[in-house]
Amino acid sequence: MARRPRNIGKGTESLIMRKHKICLNWNDNYKEYLVNMGFYGVHQIGYILSDKALVSALVERWKPTTHTFYFPVGEMSITLEDVAMLMGLPIDGAPVCEETRANIIENPDWPTLIEAYLGREVDEQTFRRRSKTEIRIRWMKEHFGTCPEGADDETVKCFARAYMLMLLGSVLFTSRSGDSISVIYLPFLIDLEAKRKYSWGSAVLACMYKELCQACNEPTKQIAGPILLLQLWSWAHFRVGRPQVREGEPEPELRVQEGEEEERRPVGYLWSGRHEFTKNTARNLVHYRDVLDQLRQDEVHWQPYETHRPDVPAVCIADENLWMTTSPVIHLQTVETYNPGRVMRQFGKFQEFPPQPTAPIGSFGCFGPPNARSAARRRRADFLDYWRRREEFFILEERVYDPARYDAYIRWLNTGAALHLQSPAPWSVGDTPINKLQYLPTEPITRLVSNKIMEMAENTVEKLNGELADGDGMRAYMLDMLRGCSDVLQWVGVNIGANPTFDPLRMEEIDNQMETDGEASHEASEEDE
């Protein structure tokens, strides 16, 4: 079935989110293993509620061809820096894909692997129906809910693997099943002593790109993958939709003293579970579209992590030399283009426009016909080679961002992008009249008002250039101005009612009606004759 771009700005339904809580209890004995693998930062952040409307509004802004969000202030994207700083995931390391898994186990026998490395026998309740790799969450909770007290090292390792498997399937690589997680990551969790062996950060970014590309095209109505990353990225860069700390709770801190040890958390912890969303009817898709349509550059935190660098764990900044690589990012069978050259302002660097095509390959991981996916598999060796040489594909830019070029950049961006999602007229969203919505968007009204005032100003200039010589011309012009004022007031919700200021318009309507009636009467008389 051929896919087509989503009808941007139409419809009020939010996408369905596919994510769930980690239903297994935490045990401090897991910490060493999560730190080694690079997942401890995600655990520290914990569960955060999903804002479906915000995620849906961001999806509408996503452009699969460039892997960027289009805003009125310019292009922005989720980068490797965002993944590292927000979630503390390692960027350097081997790619998370079938080839590296084959180096561990060439042809996985999943029931045998589960029994060997999770320590539980497989039964009819283990796998999701008609699936050989999807484990039921209910089965995981039943067998790994709480690690037994005094458990030996091997048992702790099995429970730690189960916890990380739940973290991967519930937070980072959620599927659309809703009631199960994937066991295909288990081979990567066998050696718990190896430190930061895999590039989980680039895998998460590849998965995020793929989900965004799929979600922004019809007929998709849901989104999975690392939804938490998307929300954290938005809250870090914009104030739109940020949750508030619950009353009585202290503000989260990235660096705290835990007894004799210091604990550091990734930046995403700033929006940890002590927050709640404001109960406001304006928190809906129409509201978020409206706010993003009016976004100004001074409302964007272009580099939100600078002040947090001294407080985050070492893993967050350990691989910053790779943040501006242009090597494609890989997750299982997905290969996605990563091109930070389009969003250099997020790194505080000089922005070329149009950006130079620095990516060594095209994107093969979004969607497309089966032959395109087959071609991606055949070239997987090339993709892996690019990642092995990731430090060679690096943007070398010493110049800092130049704000003097901003206006020219926006003019260039406007030539090829629809930056406004909401049409100024008619005032409806899909089949819903604007007066039936919970939130009245101001951006379409603002555009109507500004366009009308500009039209009135242009007409004034024309009249001042010599068209006001006769009295009839003056009267017609003044009526036009009065009519424009009436339109603007009604657009912003002012009921002019019987205001005498607008009596000339009513007199004009009466005169026009009398003329129409007179012409009709004259035509009727002629017909009688």
N, C-alpha and C positions, 0 to 999 in steps of 0.2 A: 504494500500500500504506500503510495507516494505521500510524503509529508509536505505540508505547506506552512509558511510562517503563521504564527498565531496572530489573530486580528487584534493588534495592539490597542489597548485602551478601551476595548469593548467587553461588556459583561462584568458582573460584580462578584462572581464566584472566585474564591481563593483556591489555590491548589491543595490537594490532600498531601499532608506530610507523612512520610514513612520513617518513624524513629520511635524508640521506646526506652524506658528506664533500664538500667543495669540491675536486674532483680537478684543478683548474688551479693551477699554481705561481704564487706571488706575485712581483710585480715592483715595486720601489720607485717606479717611474714612474707606477704606478696611484694612489698615495696622494693626490695633489692632487685627482683626479677623485672618489675615494671620499669625501674630506672635503667637497667641494662638494655632493655628493648626500646626504650624511648617513649613509653606510654604513660609515665607517671604524671606528667603535666595534664593530660586529658582527664585522668582520674581526679586530680586536684580540683579541676573546674567543676566536676560533678554534673548533675542533671539540670538542664535549663529548659523552661517551657518554650514551646515554639510559637512564634508570631506568624501565623499563616498569611495574614494580609501583607506584612512587610516582605516576607520571602517572595510572595507572588508579585508584588510591585517591582522587586529587584529582577525577577525572572523576565518581566516584560521589558526591562532595559538591556537585557543581555543580547549581544550580537555574536552568533556562532562563527561568523567569518573572521572576526578579529579577536575573539575571546576577551572582550571588554564590555563593561557597562557604559551606556551612553547617557550622560547627564548634561543639563544645560551648561555646566561648568567645564565640561570636557570628558574625555575618556578616563575610566578607572578600571582596575581589575584586582582580583585576588592574586597575590604573588607568593613566591616562596618565603619572602620575608614575613608576610602575614601569617602563613602557616607556622613558621618557626616561633615567632614572637607571641602569637595568640595561644597556641596549643603546646608549644615545647616539643614538637616532633622533629626528629633528626632529618636533615636534608641529604647529607652525604651518606654513601653506602650503596649496596647492590640494589638494583630495581626489584620491586615486588611484582614478579611476573612468572609465567609458566616455566621459562627457561631456568631461572634461579631455583624455582621449586624442584625442577627435574634434577638439578645437581644434588638435591637432598634425597628425594625419592622420585624415581623416574615414572613409575605407574602406581599412583597411590591406591591402596586398598583401604577405603575410608573406615569400614568397621574395624579392621585390624589396627589402624592408626589410633582410632578412638580408644580401643581397649589398651593399647600400649602406652599412650601418652596422656590420656585422661583417666585411665584406670577404672573404666566402667564398661561392662558388657553392653552390647547393642541389642535392643529388643524392638518390638513392633512400634513402640511409641517414640523411638529415637528420631527417626527421619520424618520429615514432612511427607505427606502422601504424594506419590509419584515423583519423588526427588531422592537422589542418591547423595546429595551434598548439603541439604538444608536440614539442620537440627532444630527440633521443636524447642522453643524457649521454656515451655512447661517441663520438658524432660531435663533441661539444664538446671532449672530451679530446684527440681526434686532431688537431683543427685549432687549438686554443688552449691546449694543455698548457703551453707555455713561450714567452714573448715573445722573439723573436730579438734578439740583442745588436745595438746600433746601429740599432734600428728607428726610422723617422721618426715624426713626431708623429701622423699619421693612422693608422699601423699600431698605435702604442701605444694610441690611443683605441679602436680596434676591439677590441684585446685587453682593455682595461679594461672596455669594455661587456660583453664575454663573461664576464669575471670577476664583474662585478656581477650579470649575469643568472644565473650559477650560484649566487651568494650568495642572490639572491631565491628561486630555485627549490629550493635545497637547505636553507635555514635559515629563511627568513621566510614563504614561501608555498608550502611543499611540497605536492605533489598526491599522490593515492593511487596513481599509476602505478608509482612505485618505481624506474623506469629512465629517466625523462625530466624535463625542466623546461619551463616555459611561456615562450613567446616574446612573450606579450601585453604584457609590461612593457618591451619594447624601445623603443617610442615615447617612454616617459618618460626614457629614457637617451640621447636624441639630443643634447641640449644639455648637454654636460659642464662648461661654464663657469658655468652658472647655479648659484647657491649656495642650497641648501636651498629649492628651489622647491616641493616637494611634501611633504605631511604623511604621510610613511611611517610615523610612529609611530601615528597614529590608524588607518591602514589595517591595520597589523599587529594592533592591538587588536581591530578589527572582525573580522578573520580568526580570531583566537584565540577570540573569543566564539562565532562561528559553529561552529568545530570542536568546542568544548566542548558546545554545545547539541546537535549531531548525535551526538557520541560517547556522551553519557549517555542515549541512547535506543536501545532495541532496534530492529532486529536488528544495529545497527552493531557491528563488532568491531575497528575500527581508528580511528586518529586521525592527522591530518596537520596542516599549518599550522605556526605558530611554536612547536613543542614546546620548543625551547630556552628561550623566554621563560617558559613555564609552570614549567620546572624551576628556572630562576634565581629566579623569584618565590618559589617554595616554599623554596628554600635561604636566601633573604634574610630570610624571615619566620619560618621554623621551623628547628630543628636536625635534624629528621627526615630521614634519608637523605642528609645532606650528605657529599660525597666528601672524602677526606683527601688532603693533599699527599703525593706520593710521597716515600719515604725518600731523603734526600740533596738534595731540591729545596728552594730557598728559598721562603718565603711570598710570594705575589704582592703587589705594591704598585701602587697606582693612579697614583702620580706617580714617575717615574724620570727621571734625567738621561741622555739619549742623546747623548753627545759634547757639542757646544755647545748643543744644543737640548733642551728639556724635553718629555717625552712624558707625556700624561695618558690614562688609560683609564677607561671606564665601570665601574660597580660590578660588573657581570657578570664582569669580568676576574678577580675574586677567586676564581672557580671555573673558571679557564681549564684548558687541557689538561695542566697539570702535576699534575693530581689523578687519583686512582683510587678506585674504589668498594671498600669493605671486603668481603673474601670471607667472607660470613657467611650461613648458611642462613636466618637470620631476615629477610633482606632479600627478603621476598615480600609479596604483596598482603594476606595475612591479618595479617602483622606491621604493615604500614602502617595498615590499618584499625583495628587494636587501639590503636596509639599515638595516632592522631588521635581515637579515641573517648575517650581519657583526657586529651586536651590541656587544660592549664590556662592561664589568661590570663598568668601570669608566665613562661610558656614561649614566648610569642609576641613577636617583635620587631615591634611595631606601626608604628614609624617607623625602619626600619633604615638610612636614608640620611643622617640628620642629621650624623653624624660624618664622612661622606665628602664633603660638599658642597665643602670647600675644595680637594679633590684631583681632582675629576672634570673632564673637558673642558667648555668653555663651552656646547656644544650640549646637555649634559644638563640644565642649569638655565635655558637661554635662554628657554624657553616655559612657565615655571612659572605664569604668569598664566592659562594655559589648562587646567591640571590639574583644576580644579574646574568646568569648563564642563559643561552638561548637554545640549549639542548631540549628536545622534546621530553615530556614527562610521561611516565609509564605506570600503568596499573593493570596487572593481569593481561588481558587481550587489548586493552585500551592504550592508544598512543595519542597524546594531545600536544599541539603546538604551544610552546611557552615563549612569549615574546614581550619581555619587559620594556622593549624599546618604544612601545606605544604609550606607556604610563611612566615616563621618566620623572615626572614631577613627584610621584610617590616616593622616589628615592632621593629627591632634592637635586636632581640632575637636569641638565639642559635638554629641552624637548625639541627634537627635530619634527618638522611636519612638511609634507607627509613623512611618516616614519620610514626609516630604511628597512627593507625586508631582510632582517637579520636571522630569522629562523631557518635552519638548514633543511627543513622538510615542510610539507603541507600537513594538515591535520587529518588523521585517519581514524580518529576515535569518536567522532560525533555520531553520525548515523549515515545511512546510505544503502545502496543496493548490495546484495550479497557478494557480487564480484569485487566491490571496493573493499569489503572486509577481508576477502581472500587475499587481495593484493597487500593489505596491511600485514597479514600473517607471513606472506612470503618475504616481505622486507624487514621482518622483525630483527634479523641479525644486524641490519643497518641501524635500526633504532637503538639496539643495545650498544652498538659501537659508539653511537653519538653520546649516549649516557656515560660510557666508560671514558670518553674524552671530553666530559662536560666542562672541565676547566679551560679547554681550548676555545669553546664557543662562549666567549664572555664579552659583554659590552664594555669597552674602555672609554669612559667619558669623564673627563676631569672637570669640565665646565659645570658650574652650578646653574640652577634654574634661573631663567631670565624673565621676570614679570613684565618687562616692556614688550615682550612678544605675545602676551596673552591674547590681546584683542585680535591680532592677526591669526592666531591659532584657532580661536573660536569661529572666525569667519571661514577658515578652511574647513573646520569640522561641520559647520552648517551647510556646506555645499553637498554633503553626502549623507546626512543623518537627520532623521525626524526626532528632534530633541523634545518636542512636546507630545505627550501621549493623548491628552484629552482635547477633543475638538471643541472650539468655542461655541458652536451651535450645531444642531439643536441641543437644548439643555436636557439631555437624558443620557443614561448609561445603559446600553443594550435596550431592553424593552421597558426599563424602569424610568418614569418621569422624574426629573430632578426634585420635585416637591414631595416625592415619596421616599427619597433617600434619607438615611440618618444624618448624613453630612453633606453640606452644600459646598462643593468645591469652588474655591475663589480664583484659581488660575484661569479657567475659561472666561469667567466674568472680567478678570483683570485684562485679559487680552482683548475682549470685546470693547471694554472702556478705552483702553489705550489706542486701539485701532480707530474708534469713533472720534476721539479727541484729535488724533492725527489728521483724520479726514477733515474735521472742522477747521483745524489750523491751516491746512493746505488751501481750503476754500477761501479762508480769510485773506491769505496772501494773494490769491488770484483776484479777489474783489478789490483789494488795496492797490493793485496794479492797473486800475483804470476801469473796472466794470461797475462802479458805484455812481456813475454820472447822473443817471435818471432816477426819478423817485420810485418807479416800478421795480427797477433792479435792486435798489436799496431795500425795499419791502420784502422782495423775494428772498434776498440774502438773509435778512434778519429772521424771517420765518424758518429758513433752513437752520440757522443757528439755534433758534428756540426749539425746533423739532429735535435737533441733536441733543440738546440738554435734557429734553423730556425722555429720549431713549436711554441716555446714560443713567438718569435717576431711576428709571424703572428697572434697568438691568441690575442695579445694586440694591433693589428691593424697596425703593421709596415710592409710596403711593401718592401721586400728585393730586388725586381726587378732584376737588372743586377749587384748587388753588387758582386765584385770579391771575397769577403771573402767566398762566398758559391760556388765558382767554383768547388771545389772537389765534391760537391754533384751533380752538373750538369755533371761532367765527369763520375761519377759513374752511373748516369742515362743513359748516352750515351753508356758506356761500357755494362750495362745491356741490353740495347736495341739491341746493336750489337750482344751480345750473343744470345738473343732471336731470332733475325733475322737469325743468323747463324744456330741455331738449327732447325728453321723452314725450311731453305733452305736444310739442310742435310736430314730432314725427307721427304721433297718433292723429293729429288734425289733418296732416297731409294724406295719411292713409284713408281717412274718412272721405276726403274730397275725391 
